[in-house]
Amino acid sequence: MKARVFITLKNGVLDPQGKAIGHALNGLGFASVGEVRQGKVIDIDLSETDAAKAKAALKDMCEKLLANTVIEKYEIEIG
């Protein structure tokens, strides 16, 4: 089973990389770009066949390693 985890900074947490990307895009002439928030995507292959068990395992992985839950939020997508 394939899964994808999206990890982004929580609202209210300063995102200097997002600001730098937004500034660079504005400098390249993309004037319509407003606030930019950057994050990461992690693709994971699981041998689990039960979607509920896979989601529970992924949540545990995020809580223990993949995301810093103090400043980051995550979303799990199972494909």
ChimeraX commands (.cxc) that place a marker at each C-alpha (Angstrom):
marker #1 position 0.00,0.00,0.00 radius 0.5
marker #1 position 1.35,3.41,-0.93 radius 0.5
marker #1 position 0.96,6.39,1.35 radius 0.5
marker #1 position 1.92,10.03,1.23 radius 0.5
marker #1 position 2.47,12.26,4.25 radius 0.5
marker #1 position 2.30,16.05,3.87 radius 0.5
marker #1 position 4.09,17.98,6.62 radius 0.5
marker #1 position 3.81,21.76,6.97 radius 0.5
marker #1 position 4.42,24.33,9.66 radius 0.5
marker #1 position 1.44,25.17,11.82 radius 0.5
marker #1 position -0.26,28.54,11.27 radius 0.5
marker #1 position 1.47,31.24,13.26 radius 0.5
marker #1 position 4.90,29.59,13.07 radius 0.5
marker #1 position 7.46,31.72,11.23 radius 0.5
marker #1 position 8.41,30.20,7.85 radius 0.5
marker #1 position 11.66,31.86,6.69 radius 0.5
marker #1 position 12.03,29.48,3.72 radius 0.5
marker #1 position 8.50,30.27,2.57 radius 0.5
marker #1 position 9.22,34.00,2.85 radius 0.5
marker #1 position 12.45,33.58,0.81 radius 0.5
marker #1 position 10.61,31.62,-1.88 radius 0.5
marker #1 position 7.84,34.23,-2.04 radius 0.5
marker #1 position 10.38,37.06,-2.26 radius 0.5
marker #1 position 12.29,35.26,-5.03 radius 0.5
marker #1 position 9.10,34.64,-7.01 radius 0.5
marker #1 position 8.13,38.31,-6.69 radius 0.5
marker #1 position 11.64,39.24,-7.88 radius 0.5
marker #1 position 11.19,37.00,-10.91 radius 0.5
marker #1 position 8.11,38.96,-11.91 radius 0.5
marker #1 position 5.39,36.83,-10.35 radius 0.5
marker #1 position 3.69,39.79,-8.70 radius 0.5
marker #1 position 0.48,37.90,-7.94 radius 0.5
marker #1 position 2.24,35.61,-5.43 radius 0.5
marker #1 position 1.24,36.37,-1.86 radius 0.5
marker #1 position 2.22,34.41,1.22 radius 0.5
marker #1 position 4.18,31.21,0.58 radius 0.5
marker #1 position 4.41,28.32,3.07 radius 0.5
marker #1 position 6.80,25.49,2.34 radius 0.5
marker #1 position 6.69,21.94,3.63 radius 0.5
marker #1 position 7.73,18.42,2.81 radius 0.5
marker #1 position 6.17,15.33,1.27 radius 0.5
marker #1 position 7.17,11.82,2.30 radius 0.5
marker #1 position 6.14,8.83,0.17 radius 0.5
marker #1 position 6.05,5.52,2.04 radius 0.5
marker #1 position 5.43,1.97,0.79 radius 0.5
marker #1 position 3.74,-0.20,3.40 radius 0.5
marker #1 position 3.19,-3.95,3.34 radius 0.5
marker #1 position -0.04,-3.43,5.33 radius 0.5
marker #1 position -3.21,-4.25,3.36 radius 0.5
marker #1 position -5.76,-2.85,5.83 radius 0.5
marker #1 position -6.20,0.91,5.26 radius 0.5
marker #1 position -7.25,1.61,8.87 radius 0.5
marker #1 position -4.19,-0.19,10.26 radius 0.5
marker #1 position -1.95,1.57,7.75 radius 0.5
marker #1 position -3.34,4.97,8.73 radius 0.5
marker #1 position -2.85,4.20,12.43 radius 0.5
marker #1 position 0.75,3.11,11.80 radius 0.5
marker #1 position 1.45,6.25,9.74 radius 0.5
marker #1 position -0.03,8.46,12.46 radius 0.5
marker #1 position 2.29,6.78,14.96 radius 0.5
marker #1 position 5.27,7.32,12.62 radius 0.5
marker #1 position 4.41,11.01,12.30 radius 0.5
marker #1 position 4.01,11.47,16.04 radius 0.5
marker #1 position 7.28,9.69,16.85 radius 0.5
marker #1 position 9.61,10.73,14.02 radius 0.5
marker #1 position 8.37,12.31,10.82 radius 0.5
marker #1 position 6.81,15.52,12.17 radius 0.5
marker #1 position 7.77,17.85,14.98 radius 0.5
marker #1 position 4.23,18.13,16.31 radius 0.5
marker #1 position 5.09,21.18,18.40 radius 0.5
marker #1 position 5.47,23.33,15.27 radius 0.5
marker #1 position 4.32,21.10,12.40 radius 0.5
marker #1 position 1.05,19.58,11.28 radius 0.5
marker #1 position 0.64,16.60,9.00 radius 0.5
marker #1 position -1.89,15.03,6.67 radius 0.5
marker #1 position -1.90,11.40,5.61 radius 0.5
marker #1 position -3.08,10.26,2.18 radius 0.5
marker #1 position -3.39,6.57,1.46 radius 0.5
marker #1 position -3.43,5.60,-2.21 radius 0.5
marker link #1:1,2 radius 0.2
marker link #1:2,3 radius 0.2
marker link #1:3,4 radius 0.2
marker link #1:4,5 radius 0.2
marker link #1:5,6 radius 0.2
marker link #1:6,7 radius 0.2
marker link #1:7,8 radius 0.2
marker link #1:8,9 radius 0.2
marker link #1:9,10 radius 0.2
marker link #1:10,11 radius 0.2
marker link #1:11,12 radius 0.2
marker link #1:12,13 radius 0.2
marker link #1:13,14 radius 0.2
marker link #1:14,15 radius 0.2
marker link #1:15,16 radius 0.2
marker link #1:16,17 radius 0.2
marker link #1:17,18 radius 0.2
marker link #1:18,19 radius 0.2
marker link #1:19,20 radius 0.2
marker link #1:20,21 radius 0.2
marker link #1:21,22 radius 0.2
marker link #1:22,23 radius 0.2
marker link #1:23,24 radius 0.2
marker link #1:24,25 radius 0.2
marker link #1:25,26 radius 0.2
marker link #1:26,27 radius 0.2
marker link #1:27,28 radius 0.2
marker link #1:28,29 radius 0.2
marker link #1:29,30 radius 0.2
marker link #1:30,31 radius 0.2
marker link #1:31,32 radius 0.2
marker link #1:32,33 radius 0.2
marker link #1:33,34 radius 0.2
marker link #1:34,35 radius 0.2
marker link #1:35,36 radius 0.2
marker link #1:36,37 radius 0.2
marker link #1:37,38 radius 0.2
marker link #1:38,39 radius 0.2
marker link #1:39,40 radius 0.2
marker link #1:40,41 radius 0.2
marker link #1:41,42 radius 0.2
marker link #1:42,43 radius 0.2
marker link #1:43,44 radius 0.2
marker link #1:44,45 radius 0.2
marker link #1:45,46 radius 0.2
marker link #1:46,47 radius 0.2
marker link #1:47,48 radius 0.2
marker link #1:48,49 radius 0.2
marker link #1:49,50 radius 0.2
marker link #1:50,51 radius 0.2
marker link #1:51,52 radius 0.2
marker link #1:52,53 radius 0.2
marker link #1:53,54 radius 0.2
marker link #1:54,55 radius 0.2
marker link #1:55,56 radius 0.2
marker link #1:56,57 radius 0.2
marker link #1:57,58 radius 0.2
marker link #1:58,59 radius 0.2
marker link #1:59,60 radius 0.2
marker link #1:60,61 radius 0.2
marker link #1:61,62 radius 0.2
marker link #1:62,63 radius 0.2
marker link #1:63,64 radius 0.2
marker link #1:64,65 radius 0.2
marker link #1:65,66 radius 0.2
marker link #1:66,67 radius 0.2
marker link #1:67,68 radius 0.2
marker link #1:68,69 radius 0.2
marker link #1:69,70 radius 0.2
marker link #1:70,71 radius 0.2
marker link #1:71,72 radius 0.2
marker link #1:72,73 radius 0.2
marker link #1:73,74 radius 0.2
marker link #1:74,75 radius 0.2
marker link #1:75,76 radius 0.2
marker link #1:76,77 radius 0.2
marker link #1:77,78 radius 0.2
marker link #1:78,79 radius 0.2
view
